[in-house]
Amino acid sequence: MATTLAPEPKAIPIGGEQRVTLRGITWQGYQDILRALPNNRSSRLTFDNGVLEITVPLQVHEFSGRLIELFIRILVVELGLKLKTMGSTTLNREDLNRGAEPDNAYYIQSYPKVIGKIIDLAQDPPPDLIVEVDITNSDIDKNRLYASMGTPEFWRFDGDIWQILALRDSGYVEVSHSPTFNWIDKEDLYRFLEQARIDEVEAEIEFRAWVRVKRSDLN
């Protein structure tokens, strides 16, 4: 009797992102694609002078992005700062022929200028801090893209390494400390992420307590 072998189960993708890159796209074409996509989509679009990258975040990407968002919110709350969260809101600059949907974007220093407003980058300042998680390589030079928009601070995380980029003149330079949270070391984020992989709640409790003690010591 012949034996029928069951098909091997397909591996579930748990990596960083799935990406599709389209070239030769006009600004109007980019806008048409934005409008055609559903509001509840998980994909994110980045457009740079005719190159359109469509990214679908996977497990590692989403995990890292959400925890970095929590890391920032804890710092803002415990330091008594103000915050307007933009999330992955589409940041369009037709005059630059560029647009992006970052993982996270925040107004902190510029909060008084945008409180209660629907942001229009044609007249409002860019976010003070943008965060991108890129586990896999992007075809778009995001450093150049966000520098052209004038974003003062840009964080990039590849799953292992956190880059803190500060705008100097027309480009970014890598710095050791965040201009926004200037006493936070890279090891603080790494430690938080490592703890959160085991217990997110405990990691948040411990980090909040640590920030309070650190703030008290600095004062």
N, C-alpha and C positions, 0 to 999 in steps of 0.2 A: 504494500500500500504506500503510495507516494505521501511524503510528508510536506505539508504546506507550512512554510516559515512565515511567521508574522512579521510585518515591516518593522524596522527599528524605529523607535520613537524619535521624533525630531528634537534636537537640543533646543531648550528654551533660551533665547538670547537674554543675557543678564549684564551685558557690557555697558558701555557708555552711551553711545548714540548710533542711530542709523541716519545716514546723510545722503541727500541727492543734490547734485549741483547742476544748475541750468545756466547756460551762457547766452549772450546776445539778447538779453531781456531788456526792454525799454522800461522807463519809469511807469508809463501807463500800463504796460503789461504786468509789472510788479503789483500795481494797485488793483488791477483786475483779479489777479490771483488772490490777493488779500481778501477782497470782497467775496470771492467765490467760496472760500474756505469757511467751514462752520465756526461759530463763536466758541464752541466747546472743544475745539481741536486740541490735541496735545503737541502737535508740530509747531516749530518756531522758525520764522523766516529771517534771513539776513540778506540784505541787498547792498551791493557795492559796485557801482558803475557798470551795470550790465550783467553782473554775476549774481545769481540768486541761489542761495543755499537753503534747503529745507531740511531741518533737523528734527528727528523724533527722539526725545530723551528716553533712555532705558533705565534699568534699575539703579545702577551705580551712580549715574548722573543725577537722577532725581533725589536719591538719598543724600548725596553730597550737597546739592543745591538747597534742599530744605534745611539741613543742619547748619549750613553757613548762614542762611537767613535767620535761624534761631540764634546763632552766635552774635550776629549784629544786633538783633532786637534786644537781647539781654544787655549788651553793652550800652545801647541807647537808653534803655529804661533805667538801668542801675546808675548811669552817669547823669541822669536828669536832663537828657537832651530831648529835642523834638524831632519828629520823623514823619515824612510823607512817603509811603511805600508805593512804588510803581509796579512791582512785580515784573512780569514779562510784557508790559504794555508796549505796543509798537511805537518806536521812536523814529519818526520820519523826518528827513531833511531833503526836500525836493531840490533846494538850491545846491546841495552837495551831491545829489544823485545817490543818496545812501539812506538806508533804513535798517532797523534792527529790533529784535525782540529778545533782549538779554534774559538770563535766568532771574536776576533781581536788579532793581534800580531804586535808588533812594535819594530823597532830598533831606539833608540834615543841616548843613551850614546855610543853605539857601531856603530853608523852610519858610521863613517869614515872607518870601517873595511869591510863594506858590500855595500858601494855605488856602484851602477851599476852592482852588481853581481846577478847571479842566486844562491840562497842560497843552500848550501849543508851542512847539519848539521854534516856530518862526518869530516868537516874541518873548518866550519864557526862557530862563537859563536851562542848560542841560542838567540831568541828575548829578549830584555831587559824587556819588559812588555807584559804580556799576559792577556787577559780579557775573562772570561767565564760568561755567564748568565745561571744559572740553576734554573729555577722556580720550577721544580720537581726534585726529588732525582735521582742522577746518581748512577749506580751500580759500577762505577769506582772511585777509590780514586785519584781525579785529583791533589790534593796537592802533593801526593807522585809522581805522573807521571811527573808533570812539575818540581818538585824539582830534580828528577833524571836527567832531561835534563839540569839542571843548570840555569833555567830562574830566574834572580835576583828578579823580582817583579811579583806578580800574583794578579789580582783583581777578586773577585767573587761577583756576585750580584744575589740575589734570588727574586728580585721583590720588596723587602722591605729593606733588609740590604746589605750594601756594606762592604765587607771584604777586607782589604789591607794586603797582605801577603808578607813578605820580607824573602829572603833566608838567613838562618843562618846555617853555616856548611852544613849539608845534608838535612835539612828540613826547612819548613816555620814557621815563627812566625807572629802572627797578630800584626800590628803596627797601631798607631793612624793617622799617616801621610804618604803619599806616599814618598818613597825615591827619586823618580823622580821629583815630584812637592811638595817639602817639606813644603810649607806654605798653601797648600790646605787642608781644613777641610772636613770631611765627609758631614757636613751640606751644603757645597757648591754644591756637586753633588745632594743631595736630593732636594735642592731648585731649581736647574736647571731642574731636571726631573719633579718636580711638575709644574713649570712654562710651560715647554714644553708640558705637557699634555693639556694645554689650548691653547697655541700659541707658536709653535716651533720657528717661525721667531723672535718674540719678545724676547723669552728666549735667543736666540743666541745673539741678539743685546745687551741685558742687561748684559749678562755674559761677552762678549768681553769688554764692557765698564768698567765693574767692575775689570777685570783682568788688564787692562791698568792702572787704578787708583792704584790698589794694587801694581803693579810692580813699578810704580813711587814712591809710598810711601816707598817701600823697598830700592830703590836706593837712 
